[in-house]
């Protein structure tokens, strides 16, 4: 580090986020199952909107995101005035840390929570605190036990990444009610659409003044490469976040395509139903092989092996067959592989390769 020119405290403690790999040298038949992307891609309406958006690349976008916010409000039954949009839900997470946490403050999350919670906390100069989980599931009592007068933000992904596990709304309500008065609960709903009859916490946001919800277009809607996310919260929080948001943080292309994606009911329904069908199928196959999985309510399964060595060896076997999954040692799960639910052909390939691997080892 330079002797005199130094970054803010905490920044050099950040381990750079590594996205899921997408290439294998020398292969052109690669199936990427490492980033929880929709295997069907974006829907037809989104693709058409993307083509149309090319005509207005010289125009500055609206600074208030009013069209997209109105569409989100109508689609999810929310107050559009209390929605904020960002470059993926990652940017909303960053806004929250920038606005509410700093040196001397603590940002709390569960043990195997999304890596961006820690990264954004450190970038803001705050102290990240991880609370233990119970069987790879968020533990409300453990989170409450870690709260202190310095706790400013508590992040809970529900369903969680990379575990796929989920806690019931009653537990989220208990957590929100038990937090210290200066703390905000942030419900990360990146995978909320995959969980039946779950609103991502929207009703709880409406009922309380200390809960914020974040959502994304990257998963179900198939727009990961476009970077569009949003948050919904109490007016006092949205007013604060609007002050740290850049005025042109989303382009016309991002907003137009995301709005179109919301209206593609056929693509949404197909993506949800096929994900549920193949997720259950793959989990059953893995469990039958002796590779344990927790019940996932997201668009991936977490496959748990005997130990880290076996997980690494299975990952190598998958790579040898052109299948890229996600090693999750950085989440504290070196014995596991996170496998995105692809289309039926991809899931069958994964099951076949893992089955052959387990057989070659003489069983799990």
C-alpha positions as CSV (number, residue, x, y, z in Angstrom):
1,X,0.0,0.0,0.0
2,X,1.1,3.6,-0.7
3,X,2.8,5.2,2.3
4,X,0.7,8.3,2.3
5,X,-2.3,7.7,0.0
6,X,-4.6,5.3,1.8
7,X,-8.2,4.1,1.3
8,X,-10.8,4.4,4.0
9,X,-10.6,1.8,6.9
10,X,-12.2,-1.5,6.0
11,X,-11.7,-1.3,2.2
12,X,-8.5,-3.3,2.1
13,X,-10.3,-6.0,4.2
14,X,-12.6,-6.7,1.3
15,X,-12.0,-10.0,-0.5
16,X,-13.0,-9.3,-4.1
17,X,-16.3,-10.9,-5.1
18,X,-15.9,-13.7,-7.6
19,X,-18.8,-14.3,-9.9
20,X,-19.6,-17.8,-11.2
21,X,-17.3,-19.1,-13.9
22,X,-18.7,-19.3,-17.4
23,X,-15.9,-20.8,-19.5
24,X,-13.8,-24.0,-19.7
25,X,-10.7,-23.8,-21.9
26,X,-11.0,-25.9,-25.0
27,X,-14.7,-26.6,-24.7
28,X,-17.6,-25.1,-26.6
29,X,-20.4,-27.3,-25.1
30,X,-20.3,-25.7,-21.6
31,X,-23.4,-25.5,-19.5
32,X,-23.1,-22.7,-16.9
33,X,-24.9,-23.6,-13.7
34,X,-22.9,-21.3,-11.4
35,X,-24.7,-18.0,-11.2
36,X,-28.4,-19.0,-10.6
37,X,-29.5,-17.6,-14.0
38,X,-32.8,-18.5,-15.7
39,X,-32.0,-21.3,-18.2
40,X,-34.6,-19.9,-20.5
41,X,-33.0,-16.4,-20.6
42,X,-35.1,-13.3,-20.9
43,X,-38.7,-13.6,-22.2
44,X,-39.8,-12.5,-25.7
45,X,-41.3,-9.2,-24.5
46,X,-38.1,-8.3,-22.8
47,X,-36.0,-9.1,-25.9
48,X,-38.3,-7.0,-28.1
49,X,-38.1,-4.1,-25.7
50,X,-34.3,-4.4,-25.8
51,X,-34.3,-4.0,-29.6
52,X,-36.6,-1.0,-29.5
53,X,-34.5,0.7,-26.8
54,X,-31.7,1.0,-29.3
55,X,-33.4,3.9,-31.0
56,X,-33.0,6.2,-28.0
57,X,-29.4,5.6,-26.9
58,X,-28.6,9.3,-27.1
59,X,-31.4,10.3,-24.6
60,X,-30.7,10.7,-20.9
61,X,-33.0,8.5,-18.8
62,X,-35.6,9.8,-16.4
63,X,-34.1,10.4,-13.0
64,X,-37.1,9.4,-11.1
65,X,-37.6,5.9,-12.7
66,X,-41.3,6.7,-12.6
67,X,-42.4,4.3,-15.4
68,X,-40.6,1.3,-13.9
69,X,-41.7,2.1,-10.3
70,X,-45.3,2.4,-11.4
71,X,-45.1,-0.9,-13.2
72,X,-43.6,-2.5,-10.2
73,X,-46.2,-1.0,-7.9
74,X,-49.0,-2.3,-10.2
75,X,-47.5,-5.8,-10.6
76,X,-46.8,-6.4,-6.9
77,X,-49.5,-4.3,-5.4
78,X,-47.1,-1.8,-3.8
79,X,-46.9,2.0,-3.3
80,X,-44.8,3.1,-6.2
81,X,-43.7,6.2,-4.2
82,X,-41.8,3.9,-1.8
83,X,-39.9,2.0,-4.4
84,X,-36.2,2.8,-5.3
85,X,-34.5,1.3,-8.3
86,X,-30.8,0.3,-8.7
87,X,-28.2,-1.5,-10.8
88,X,-29.2,-4.9,-9.4
89,X,-30.3,-5.3,-5.8
90,X,-26.5,-5.2,-5.0
91,X,-26.7,-1.4,-5.5
92,X,-29.6,-1.1,-3.1
93,X,-27.6,-3.1,-0.5
94,X,-24.7,-0.7,-1.1
95,X,-27.0,2.4,-0.7
96,X,-28.3,1.0,2.6
97,X,-24.8,0.5,4.0
98,X,-23.6,3.9,2.7
99,X,-26.6,5.7,4.2
100,X,-27.0,3.9,7.6
101,X,-23.7,2.3,8.6
102,X,-20.2,3.7,9.1
103,X,-17.2,3.5,11.5
104,X,-18.3,2.2,14.9
105,X,-21.5,0.7,13.5
106,X,-22.2,-3.0,13.0
107,X,-23.9,-4.7,10.0
108,X,-25.4,-8.1,11.0
109,X,-26.2,-11.1,8.7
110,X,-26.5,-14.9,9.0
111,X,-23.5,-17.2,8.8
112,X,-23.9,-18.3,5.2
113,X,-25.4,-15.1,3.9
114,X,-24.8,-13.4,0.6
115,X,-21.2,-12.1,0.3
116,X,-22.2,-8.6,-0.6
117,X,-23.5,-7.9,2.9
118,X,-19.9,-8.1,4.3
119,X,-18.4,-6.3,1.3
120,X,-20.8,-3.4,1.4
121,X,-20.5,-3.1,5.2
122,X,-16.7,-2.9,4.9
123,X,-16.9,-0.4,2.1
124,X,-18.9,1.9,4.3
125,X,-16.4,1.5,7.1
126,X,-18.8,-0.5,9.3
127,X,-18.0,-3.8,11.1
128,X,-19.6,-6.9,9.6
129,X,-21.0,-9.5,12.1
130,X,-22.1,-13.0,11.2
131,X,-24.6,-14.8,13.4
132,X,-24.5,-18.7,13.4
133,X,-27.1,-20.6,11.4
134,X,-28.9,-23.8,12.5
135,X,-28.6,-26.5,9.9
136,X,-27.8,-24.0,7.2
137,X,-30.9,-22.0,8.0
138,X,-31.3,-18.5,9.4
139,X,-31.5,-18.6,13.2
140,X,-33.6,-15.6,14.5
141,X,-32.5,-16.2,18.1
142,X,-28.8,-16.1,17.1
143,X,-29.3,-12.9,15.1
144,X,-31.1,-11.3,18.1
145,X,-28.4,-12.4,20.4
146,X,-25.7,-10.7,18.2
147,X,-27.6,-7.4,18.2
148,X,-26.0,-4.5,20.2
149,X,-26.4,-0.7,20.5
150,X,-24.0,-0.5,17.5
151,X,-26.2,-2.7,15.2
152,X,-27.6,-0.5,12.3
153,X,-28.5,-3.0,9.6
154,X,-29.6,-6.7,9.7
155,X,-29.6,-8.5,6.4
156,X,-31.6,-11.7,5.9
157,X,-31.9,-13.4,2.5
158,X,-35.1,-15.4,2.3
159,X,-34.8,-17.8,0.6
160,X,-31.1,-17.7,1.3
161,X,-28.2,-17.9,-1.1
162,X,-26.3,-20.3,-1.2
163,X,-28.3,-22.6,0.9
164,X,-31.8,-22.3,-0.6
165,X,-33.3,-22.6,2.8
166,X,-36.1,-20.3,4.1
167,X,-37.7,-19.3,7.4
168,X,-41.4,-18.6,7.8
169,X,-42.9,-15.2,7.8
170,X,-43.7,-15.6,11.6
171,X,-40.0,-15.8,12.3
172,X,-39.2,-12.7,10.2
173,X,-41.9,-10.8,12.1
174,X,-40.4,-12.0,15.4
175,X,-37.0,-10.7,14.2
176,X,-38.3,-7.3,13.1
177,X,-40.1,-6.9,16.5
178,X,-37.0,-7.9,18.5
179,X,-34.5,-5.6,16.9
180,X,-33.0,-2.7,18.7
181,X,-34.8,0.6,17.9
182,X,-31.9,2.0,15.8
183,X,-31.7,-1.0,13.5
184,X,-33.2,-1.7,10.1
185,X,-34.1,-5.2,8.9
186,X,-33.3,-5.7,5.2
187,X,-35.1,-8.7,3.6
188,X,-33.2,-9.7,0.5
189,X,-35.8,-11.3,-1.8
190,X,-33.6,-12.1,-4.8
191,X,-35.3,-15.5,-4.9
192,X,-38.7,-14.6,-3.5
193,X,-40.6,-15.4,-6.7
194,X,-39.6,-19.1,-6.5
195,X,-41.1,-19.5,-3.1
196,X,-44.9,-20.2,-3.3
197,X,-47.2,-17.8,-1.6
198,X,-44.4,-15.5,-0.4
199,X,-44.5,-11.7,-0.9
200,X,-40.8,-11.2,-0.1
201,X,-41.9,-9.4,3.1
202,X,-43.8,-6.6,1.4
203,X,-46.7,-6.7,3.8
204,X,-44.3,-6.5,6.7
205,X,-42.7,-3.5,5.2
206,X,-46.2,-1.9,5.1
207,X,-46.9,-2.8,8.7
208,X,-43.6,-1.6,10.3
209,X,-41.2,1.3,10.0
210,X,-38.0,-0.7,10.4
211,X,-38.2,-3.2,7.5
212,X,-36.9,-2.8,3.9
213,X,-37.2,-5.3,1.1
214,X,-34.8,-5.7,-1.9
215,X,-35.7,-7.6,-5.1
216,X,-34.0,-8.2,-8.5
217,X,-34.7,-8.8,-12.2
218,X,-31.6,-11.0,-12.4
219,X,-33.1,-14.4,-11.5
220,X,-36.6,-15.2,-12.5
221,X,-36.9,-12.5,-15.1
222,X,-33.6,-13.5,-16.8
223,X,-32.0,-10.1,-16.8
224,X,-28.8,-10.7,-14.9
225,X,-26.7,-9.2,-17.6
226,X,-28.8,-6.0,-17.6
227,X,-28.4,-5.2,-13.8
228,X,-31.8,-4.1,-12.6
229,X,-32.9,-4.3,-9.0
230,X,-35.2,-2.4,-6.6
231,X,-36.1,-1.9,-3.0
232,X,-39.3,-1.2,-1.2
233,X,-39.4,0.4,2.2
234,X,-40.9,3.0,4.6
235,X,-41.0,6.5,3.2
236,X,-38.3,7.7,5.7
237,X,-35.9,5.1,4.3
238,X,-36.6,5.7,0.7
239,X,-36.2,9.5,1.1
240,X,-32.7,8.8,2.5
241,X,-31.6,6.3,-0.1
242,X,-32.8,8.7,-2.9
243,X,-30.2,11.2,-1.7
244,X,-27.3,8.8,-2.2
245,X,-28.5,7.3,-5.4
246,X,-26.9,8.7,-8.6
247,X,-29.5,10.6,-10.7
248,X,-28.9,8.4,-13.8
249,X,-28.1,5.1,-12.2
250,X,-30.4,3.2,-14.5
251,X,-30.4,3.6,-18.3
252,X,-33.5,3.8,-20.6
253,X,-32.6,0.3,-21.8
254,X,-32.6,-1.2,-18.3
255,X,-35.9,0.4,-17.3
256,X,-37.7,-0.3,-20.6
257,X,-36.7,-4.0,-20.7
258,X,-37.4,-4.6,-17.0
259,X,-40.9,-3.0,-17.4
260,X,-41.6,-5.3,-20.4
261,X,-40.4,-8.3,-18.4
262,X,-42.9,-7.7,-15.7
263,X,-45.7,-8.1,-18.2
264,X,-44.6,-11.4,-19.7
265,X,-46.9,-13.6,-17.7
266,X,-46.3,-16.7,-19.9
267,X,-42.5,-16.5,-19.4
268,X,-42.9,-16.0,-15.7
269,X,-45.2,-18.9,-15.2
270,X,-43.1,-21.3,-17.3
271,X,-39.9,-20.3,-15.5
272,X,-41.4,-20.9,-12.1
273,X,-43.1,-24.2,-12.9
274,X,-40.1,-25.7,-14.7
275,X,-37.7,-24.6,-12.0
276,X,-39.9,-26.3,-9.3
277,X,-40.2,-29.4,-11.4
278,X,-36.5,-29.9,-12.1
279,X,-35.4,-28.7,-8.7
280,X,-37.4,-31.4,-7.0
281,X,-36.3,-34.0,-9.6
282,X,-32.6,-33.1,-9.2
283,X,-32.8,-33.0,-5.4
284,X,-34.4,-36.4,-5.3
285,X,-31.7,-37.8,-7.6
286,X,-28.9,-36.4,-5.5
287,X,-30.4,-37.6,-2.2
288,X,-30.8,-41.1,-3.7
289,X,-27.1,-41.0,-4.5
290,X,-26.3,-40.1,-0.9
291,X,-25.5,-36.5,-1.7
292,X,-27.6,-34.5,0.8
293,X,-29.5,-31.4,-0.1
294,X,-31.7,-29.2,2.1
295,X,-35.2,-28.4,0.8
296,X,-34.5,-25.5,-1.6
297,X,-37.1,-22.8,-2.3
298,X,-34.8,-21.0,-4.8
299,X,-33.5,-21.8,-8.3
300,X,-30.6,-23.9,-7.1
301,X,-29.8,-26.8,-4.8
302,X,-26.8,-27.0,-2.4
303,X,-25.3,-30.4,-2.8
304,X,-23.4,-31.5,0.3
305,X,-20.6,-34.1,0.0
306,X,-18.6,-36.1,2.6
307,X,-15.9,-33.4,2.9
308,X,-14.2,-30.6,1.0
309,X,-11.9,-33.0,-0.9
310,X,-14.9,-35.0,-2.2
311,X,-16.7,-31.8,-3.2
312,X,-13.6,-30.6,-5.1
313,X,-13.2,-33.9,-6.8
314,X,-16.8,-33.9,-7.9
315,X,-16.5,-30.3,-9.1
316,X,-13.5,-31.5,-11.2
317,X,-15.6,-34.4,-12.6
318,X,-18.4,-31.9,-13.6
319,X,-15.9,-29.6,-15.3
320,X,-14.5,-32.4,-17.3
321,X,-17.9,-32.9,-18.7
322,X,-18.5,-29.3,-19.5
323,X,-20.7,-28.5,-16.5
324,X,-19.8,-25.4,-14.4
325,X,-21.3,-25.3,-10.9
326,X,-20.3,-23.1,-7.9
327,X,-17.9,-24.0,-5.2
328,X,-19.0,-22.2,-2.0
329,X,-16.0,-22.4,0.3
330,X,-16.1,-18.6,0.4
331,X,-19.5,-18.9,2.1
332,X,-18.0,-21.3,4.7
333,X,-19.3,-24.4,3.0
334,X,-16.2,-26.1,1.5
335,X,-17.9,-29.5,1.5
336,X,-20.7,-28.3,-0.8
337,X,-21.4,-27.3,-4.4
338,X,-24.2,-24.9,-5.4
339,X,-25.9,-26.1,-8.6
340,X,-28.2,-23.8,-10.5
341,X,-31.4,-25.5,-11.8
342,X,-30.9,-25.5,-15.6
343,X,-33.3,-26.9,-18.2
344,X,-34.2,-30.6,-18.1
345,X,-31.3,-31.6,-20.3
346,X,-28.8,-29.8,-18.1
347,X,-30.2,-31.3,-14.9
348,X,-30.1,-34.8,-16.4
349,X,-26.4,-34.3,-17.4
350,X,-25.6,-33.1,-13.8
351,X,-27.3,-36.1,-12.2
352,X,-25.6,-38.5,-14.6
353,X,-22.1,-37.1,-14.0
354,X,-22.5,-37.0,-10.2
355,X,-24.0,-40.5,-10.2
356,X,-21.0,-41.8,-12.2
357,X,-18.6,-39.9,-9.8
358,X,-20.2,-41.4,-6.7
359,X,-20.2,-44.9,-8.2
360,X,-16.5,-44.5,-9.1
361,X,-15.8,-43.7,-5.4
362,X,-17.7,-46.7,-4.2
363,X,-20.7,-44.7,-2.9
364,X,-21.1,-41.4,-1.0
